[in-house]
Amino acid sequence: MQDDRLNRVSGCELEFPNRWGIPARVFANKEIPLERAAVDELEAVLQIQETVDLLGDKSPQFFGPGNDPAVTEVVLTPDFHKGAGIPIGTVLATRGFAVPQAIGNDINCGMRLIATDFDVELVKSKSRELASALRHIFFEEDFGPQFDQFLTSMRNAANFAFGNRFFLAQMIRKGLFEAVGETGWDVVYDAPHNLMWEEQLDGKPTLVHRKGATPAGGWEEMQGTQFAHWGEPVIVPGSMGASSFLLLGNGARTAICSACHGAGRALSRGEAMRADDTQIDEFLKDFSVITALDPNRPDVRLRPDILEKWKQELKKEAPYAYKEITPVIKTLQEAKIATPVVELFPLMTVKQ
C-alpha cells in the first residue's frame, strides 16, 4: 500500500504536503511500492529548513550577508527508497548552503557506456568464449600478471602516502613560519607502516607484511645506508597528548626485524565514546586539538548539539582509549627489538 502522507496527482507523480511549504514531489507510478521508512527520511530532509531558520535567527552572519538560505525544492526519482539518513533517489535543491550528506560518501559513483564496432549478432555468437575470457580476466587470472599488478598498485599507494606526509609536513612548516618565524627543517626519517616488503630472511627471498608494524632493522640490515652504524630509525607515536619515542632498530630476527607503530588501543572507538566526559574535558583544558571546527567560535558556542558531536569524535581518539606508551617502549627495549633514543612531547595535535 502507498503511504497515506503522499497525495497522487497523476499516474506517475505524487506530492508530499509539508508544514514548511517546500515543493516535494515523488515520481513513481502505481506499480512502484513506496516504503514508509523512506517517506520518514524524506520528512527528515525537509526538516533541514528548521535548522536553517534557527541558524539564521541565532547567528544572522552564519550564511553571510545578502543570502536567503532555504531548501527550495525536493524531487524523488522512481528508485526512491530508504537510505542512511537521506533517501536514495533524492534530488535536493538549496539556496545559500550545501548538504554534503545529500551527496554521500561514494562521490562520482556512476556508469560508463562504451560504443564498439561489433555487430550484436557476432558478439552473441561468441557468448561462450566471451564468458570464459571475462571469467578468466576477472577471477582466474594467473597469480603471477595479478601479483605484479598488486605490487604496482601497492607501490603507487605507498608513494601517494609518502607524498601526503610530505605535504602535511609542509602545511605544519607554513603554520610555524606564519606564527613563529623561519626555522631549519630537516627530515629525520619517514617510517612506513601497513606495507609489504620484499626481503631476505635466513637467506631466502620473503614477502614481509607489516600491518600496524614498522621495520626495525639493525646495523646489518642498514648496510649501504646512512644508518649502517646505528640501526634503522623507529618512530613509535603515543596517543593524542601522550609522548612519542624515536628508537633505533636492533634487527631482532625473532621479531622479523619489526617494531610496533604505536601504543595500541585499550578501548574500541565505540567504548571510548560511551565513557563519561570528565576525562576528555580535563584533557582539553591543558591540550590543544586543532580540528576543522573551532569550538571557541561565537556562533559554534551557541550550538551545544554541534559541540557535543565534536566532543564525541575526539573521545574516539582520547588518551584513555589507548594503552600507556611507556610499557610498550620498555617491551621493545627489553626484547632487544629497538633502543630508545629520544622521547618527544607534543604541544598540540591537528586532527582531520
C-alpha positions in Angstrom: 0.0 0.0 0.0 1.1 3.5 -0.7 1.9 5.8 2.2 -1.1 8.0 3.0 1.1 11.0 3.6 1.6 11.2 -0.2 -1.0 12.6 -2.5 -1.1 11.2 -6.0 -1.5 14.0 -8.6 -1.1 11.9 -11.7 -0.4 8.4 -12.8 3.3 8.8 -12.3 3.6 11.7 -9.7 2.9 12.2 -6.1 3.3 15.2 -3.8 4.3 15.3 -0.2 2.5 18.2 1.6 4.6 19.5 4.5 4.5 22.3 7.1 7.4 24.1 5.5 5.6 24.6 2.2 8.6 23.1 0.3 7.6 21.6 -3.1 8.3 17.9 -2.6 7.5 15.5 -5.5 7.9 11.8 -5.9 7.9 10.3 -9.4 6.5 6.8 -9.2 3.6 5.1 -10.9 1.1 3.0 -9.1 3.1 -0.2 -9.6 6.1 1.1 -7.6 5.8 0.5 -3.8 6.8 3.4 -1.6 8.1 2.3 1.8 7.0 4.2 4.8 10.6 4.4 6.2 11.7 6.2 3.0 8.9 8.8 3.5 10.1 9.2 7.1 13.5 10.1 5.7 12.0 12.5 3.2 10.4 14.3 6.1 13.7 14.4 7.9 15.3 16.0 4.8 12.7 18.7 4.8 13.4 19.4 8.5 16.7 20.8 7.4 14.7 24.0 6.8 14.1 24.3 10.6 17.8 24.1 11.3 18.5 26.7 8.6 15.8 29.0 10.1 17.2 28.5 13.6 20.8 29.3 12.5 19.5 32.4 10.7 17.8 33.7 13.8 20.5 32.9 16.3 23.5 33.8 14.1 22.5 36.1 11.2 26.1 36.2 10.0 26.4 32.4 9.6 25.3 32.3 6.0 26.9 35.6 5.0 25.2 38.9 4.1 22.6 39.1 1.4 21.8 35.3 1.5 18.3 33.9 1.9 19.1 30.3 2.7 16.4 27.8 2.1 15.5 24.3 0.9 13.8 25.3 -2.3 12.7 22.0 -3.7 13.0 18.2 -3.4 12.4 15.6 -6.0 12.4 11.9 -5.5 13.2 9.7 -8.5 11.4 6.4 -9.2 14.0 4.3 -7.4 13.1 6.2 -4.2 13.9 4.1 -1.1 15.3 4.3 2.3 18.9 5.3 2.6 21.1 6.2 5.6 19.5 9.5 6.7 18.7 10.7 3.2 16.6 8.6 0.8 18.2 7.1 -2.2 16.9 8.9 -5.2 16.8 12.3 -3.6 17.3 15.4 -5.7 17.7 18.3 -3.2 17.7 22.0 -4.3 19.0 24.5 -1.7 19.9 28.2 -1.7 22.8 29.6 0.3 24.2 26.4 1.7 25.2 22.8 0.8 24.2 19.5 2.4 27.2 17.1 1.9 25.1 14.1 3.2 22.8 14.6 0.2 25.8 13.6 -2.0 27.0 10.7 0.0 30.4 9.1 0.5 30.8 7.4 -2.8 31.3 10.6 -4.7 31.1 10.3 -8.5 29.8 6.7 -8.4 28.5 6.3 -11.9 28.1 4.3 -15.1 30.1 4.3 -18.4 28.7 3.5 -21.7 31.0 2.3 -24.5 30.3 2.0 -28.2 32.1 -0.7 -30.2 32.2 -1.6 -33.9 31.0 -5.1 -33.3 27.7 -6.4 -34.7 25.4 -7.6 -31.9 24.9 -11.0 -33.6 28.7 -11.5 -33.8 29.0 -10.9 -30.1 26.1 -13.2 -29.3 27.7 -16.0 -31.4 30.8 -15.7 -29.3 29.0 -15.5 -25.9 30.6 -18.7 -24.6 34.1 -17.6 -25.5 33.4 -14.1 -24.1 32.1 -15.5 -20.8 35.2 -17.7 -20.5 37.5 -14.9 -21.3 35.9 -12.5 -18.8 35.8 -15.1 -16.1 39.5 -15.7 -16.5 40.3 -12.0 -16.5 38.2 -11.1 -13.5 38.5 -14.2 -11.4 41.1 -16.7 -12.6 44.0 -14.6 -13.9 47.3 -16.2 -13.4 48.6 -15.3 -9.9 52.0 -14.1 -11.3 50.1 -10.7 -14.0 48.0 -10.3 -10.7 51.0 -10.3 -8.3 52.7 -7.7 -10.5 49.6 -5.6 -10.6 49.2 -5.8 -6.9 52.8 -4.7 -6.4 52.4 -1.8 -8.7 49.1 -0.7 -7.0 50.6 -1.0 -3.6 53.7 0.9 -4.6 51.6 3.6 -6.1 49.5 3.9 -2.9 52.7 3.9 -0.8 54.1 6.8 -2.9 50.9 8.7 -2.5 51.1 8.2 1.2 54.8 9.5 1.2 53.7 12.5 -0.8 50.7 13.1 1.5 53.0 13.1 4.6 55.4 15.5 2.7 52.6 18.0 2.1 51.2 17.6 5.6 54.7 18.5 6.9 54.8 21.5 4.6 51.5 22.7 6.0 52.9 22.5 9.5 56.0 24.3 8.4 53.9 27.1 6.9 51.9 27.4 10.1 55.1 27.6 12.1 56.6 30.2 9.8 53.5 32.4 10.0 53.1 32.1 13.7 56.7 31.7 14.9 59.1 32.5 12.1 61.7 30.8 9.9 63.4 27.7 11.1 65.6 24.8 9.9 63.6 21.9 8.6 65.4 18.5 8.4 63.6 15.3 7.9 64.9 12.7 10.4 63.1 9.7 8.9 59.8 8.7 7.3 58.8 5.4 8.9 56.2 3.4 6.9 53.5 1.1 8.2 51.0 -1.2 6.6 53.0 -2.4 3.6 54.6 -5.5 2.2 58.4 -5.7 1.8 60.4 -8.0 -0.4 63.2 -9.0 2.0 65.8 -11.8 2.6 65.1 -13.8 5.7 67.5 -16.6 6.5 68.9 -16.1 3.0 65.6 -16.7 1.3 63.5 -14.1 -0.6 60.5 -13.5 1.6 57.4 -11.2 1.5 57.1 -9.5 4.9 53.7 -8.0 5.5 53.6 -5.4 8.3 50.1 -4.3 9.4 50.3 -1.8 12.2 54.0 -2.5 12.4 57.2 -0.8 11.1 60.6 -2.1 10.1 63.3 -2.1 12.8 66.4 -3.3 11.0 69.8 -3.3 12.8 73.2 -2.2 11.5 73.4 -5.3 9.3 70.1 -4.6 7.6 71.1 -1.0 7.2 74.4 -1.6 5.3 74.7 0.8 2.4 72.6 3.5 4.1 73.5 6.4 6.4 72.2 4.3 9.4 74.7 1.4 8.8 76.4 2.0 12.1 73.3 2.7 14.2 70.3 0.7 13.1 67.1 1.7 11.4 65.1 4.7 13.0 61.9 3.5 14.5 59.1 6.0 15.3 56.6 4.9 17.9 53.9 7.6 18.5 51.9 7.8 21.6 48.2 8.7 21.7 46.9 12.2 21.3 48.6 14.2 24.0 51.0 11.4 25.1 54.7 11.4 24.4 56.2 9.6 21.4 59.6 7.9 21.0 62.4 7.7 18.5 64.3 4.5 18.7 67.0 2.6 16.8 66.2 -0.8 15.5 68.3 -3.8 16.6 67.4 -6.2 13.7 65.8 -8.7 16.0 65.2 -11.8 13.9 62.7 -13.2 16.5 60.5 -10.1 15.7 61.2 -10.3 12.0 63.1 -7.1 12.3 59.9 -5.3 13.2 58.5 -3.0 15.9 55.1 -1.7 16.7 53.8 1.6 15.3 52.1 2.9 18.4 50.8 2.0 21.8 47.6 0.3 20.6 44.0 0.8 21.6 42.8 -0.1 25.1 39.1 0.7 24.2 37.3 0.4 20.9 36.0 3.6 19.4 32.5 2.7 20.5 33.6 2.1 24.1 35.6 5.3 24.2 32.6 7.3 23.0 30.5 5.8 25.8 32.9 7.0 28.5 31.8 10.0 30.6 33.0 13.4 29.6 35.1 14.0 32.7 38.4 12.7 31.3 38.1 14.4 27.9 37.1 17.7 29.5 40.1 17.5 31.8 42.4 16.7 28.9 41.1 19.5 26.7 41.9 22.0 29.5 45.6 21.6 29.0 46.0 20.4 25.5 45.1 22.0 22.1 43.4 19.8 19.5 43.1 21.6 16.1 40.1 20.5 14.1 38.2 22.0 11.2 35.6 23.1 13.7 36.7 25.8 16.1 34.8 25.2 19.4 35.5 28.7 20.6 33.9 30.4 17.6 31.0 32.5 18.9 28.4 31.0 16.6 29.5 27.5 17.4 29.4 28.1 21.2 25.6 28.7 20.7 25.2 25.2 19.4 25.5 22.6 22.2 24.5 19.9 19.7 27.4 20.6 17.4 29.8 20.9 20.3 28.6 17.5 21.6 29.2 15.8 18.3 32.7 17.5 18.1 33.5 16.1 21.6 32.2 12.7 20.7 34.6 12.5 17.7 37.5 13.5 19.9 36.6 10.9 22.5 37.3 8.2 19.9 41.0 9.1 20.0 41.2 10.3 23.6 44.3 9.3 25.6 42.3 7.0 27.8 41.3 5.0 24.7 44.9 3.9 24.2 47.4 1.9 26.2 50.2 3.6 28.1 53.2 4.1 25.8 55.8 3.5 28.5 55.3 -0.3 28.9 55.3 -0.6 25.1 58.7 1.1 24.8 60.1 -1.0 27.7 59.0 -4.1 25.9 60.8 -3.1 22.7 63.9 -2.3 24.8 63.8 -5.5 26.9 63.2 -7.7 23.9 66.1 -6.0 22.2 63.9 -5.1 19.3 64.8 -1.4 19.4 66.7 1.0 21.7 65.0 4.3 22.8 67.0 7.4 21.8 64.6 10.4 22.3 61.3 11.0 24.0 59.2 13.6 22.3 56.4 15.6 24.0 53.5 17.1 21.9 52.4 20.7 22.1 49.2 20.2 20.1 47.5 17.9 17.7 45.9 18.5 14.3 43.0 16.1 13.8 41.4 15.9 10.4 
